[in-house]
Amino acid sequence: MTAAIEVSHLSFSYDGQTDIIKDVSFSIPKGSYTTIIGHNGSGKSTIAKLIIGLLAAKSGQIKILGEELTEESVYNLRRHIGIVFQNPDNQFIGATVADDIAFGLENHCVPQEKMQGIIEECAAKVGMTEFLDSEPTHLSGGQKQRVAIAGILAIEPDIIIFDESTSMLDPQGKASINAQIKALNQEKNLTILSITHDMEEVAQSEHVLVLNQGKVELEGTPAEIFAHEKMLKSMYLDVPFALEFSHACADAGIDFDAQLTLDGVVRALCRLK
Ligand SMILES: Nc1ncnc2c1ncn2[C@@H]1O[C@H](COP(=O)(O)OP(=O)(O)OP(=O)(O)O)[C@@H](O)[C@H]1O
């Protein structure tokens, strides 16, 4: 099956000397929910920018939905792939929140009569209905992230990259957006690539890449990745709270299988009862 994103032997340097991305290869299956984790400066955002063609590789190849990313193909491929950055300030184009969400729809040639409904639906999904007439620049950081996410939810490209796009959201907002992302992936089969420091989000993904100093250090399911707890901690990474709790129970002599999610913990507690 054609991969959504295929990266082969990718290297990149900002200054033409030191490689920030070092011979990286990975494949992201169509319809999968992949997370990328790694310490600050490990190269996660740089990889995202390479994948959408904002930066040009020094060597190696990137294929999007089977087509090689080149100077010629980049504009066509961008119709299939959307990105939400951590700092959405540079992404706003419209004078109001509604205009901003409409901009992406116009670019995707969505008929005018359908636009208002989609704008309202997406603003509601991210809890921004009452701000539709507000100027994006007057919003808080978390509200700006919500609008940027609404903009991408509206156009539903085949592949969405979230680059720490919920980092400024309050815990409830983050949980709600994570649920929306999961639903998009499961119900509409969109391919999701999420760069995150949120281990609870990683636990709900299917496929994880761990980046360390510009290289893929580990790759696998969340269970496979979190089995390397010591290694993750040596890379300044965390594990989900549910796993810490499971270990604490096991250390206290309670017969408790390692769990990655709160649901798993509850089920394990019920079995004990
Ligand atoms: N425009 C730039 N010019 C030069 N060096 C850069 C530039 N952007 C990033 N870097 C460097 O490249 C390396 C990787 O940065 P990148 O932003 O990809 O890391 P990251 O894993 O996304 O980090 P974080 O978790 O902090 O967002 C860092 O050492 C950073 O200093």
The ligand as an ORCA input file, in Angstrom:
! r2SCAN-3c Opt
* xyz 0 1
  N      16.069     28.759     11.336
  C      17.056     28.102     11.967
  N      18.357     28.420     11.746
  C      19.359     27.750     12.349
  N      19.172     26.730     13.220
  C      17.915     26.378     13.482
  C      16.785     27.037     12.881
  N      15.644     26.467     13.332
  C      16.030     25.485     14.174
  N      17.382     25.425     14.263
  C      18.155     24.465     15.066
  O      17.862     23.171     14.606
  C      17.767     22.255     15.696
  C      16.429     21.528     15.631
  O      15.394     22.482     15.828
  P      13.860     22.059     15.764
  O      13.062     23.325     15.906
  O      13.640     21.215     14.575
  O      13.756     21.167     17.087
  P      12.444     20.577     17.829
  O      12.752     19.150     18.090
  O      11.237     20.902     17.051
  O      12.493     21.386     19.211
  P      11.323     21.848     20.235
  O      10.849     20.633     20.978
  O      12.050     22.788     21.136
  O      10.235     22.528     19.420
  C      17.991     23.076     16.980
  O      19.327     22.914     17.386
  C      17.740     24.499     16.535
  O      18.541     25.384     17.253
*
